[in-house]
Amino acid sequence: LADYARDTANFIDVLGLERPIVLGHSMGGRIAIKLAAEHAEKTGPLILVDPPVSGPGRRKYPIPLQWYYDGLDAAARGDPVDKSNPVLRNWTDEQLELRHEWLPTISRKTIEQSHRSFEEEDIHVLLPAVKSETLLIYAEKGGTVTEEDADEIVTAIPNARCQRIKGVGHMIPWDDLEAFLCAVRAFVEEG
């Protein structure tokens, strides 16, 4: 997370942005937390979208590492997408093709290290240091952030609130783009 947050802080500098809105989905949400906690001067309002809450002493990340390896191997072989997979079954053909296209560009080492960080790095200790106005968006059916997790996050971040999107899984923008955009727009327009 430290490397990703530092890269993001440098990216903000290179673009000459002043405290931009930062939106991170999934692992990007964890990166956004680290960025806001350790580079507060560079971070404006924060939107965390279904960030994995796993870590030391917490429940495991819900998707096993092998699932990612299997998808990577299938894409590298050119196998058709397995639409019976419960994680993928509601995705459109276009979304599945996009995943199939970019998945082989990711190294096994990167997948392994990132997945391991879900278990080894504790984002919860960073939450009280996040001073940005924060919106947590989480999925009703994703299994990544529960009601209890959402309560814990918004209690730990001094200026945070949350919104659950009904009927969606972890890929919230793909499952219900309009509901996702409504939540983001409302937060941005209030700021």
Secondary structure, 3 states (H helix, E strand, C coil): CHHHHHHHHHHHHHHCCCCCCEEEECHHHHHHHHHHHHCHHHCCCEEEECCCCCCCCCCCCCCCHHHHHHHHHHHHHCCCCCCCCCCCCCCCHHHHHHHHHHHHHCCHHHHHHHHHHHHHCCCCCCHHHCCCCEEEEEECCCCCCCHHHHHHHHHHCCCEEEEEECCCCCCHHHHCHHHHHHHHHHHHHHC
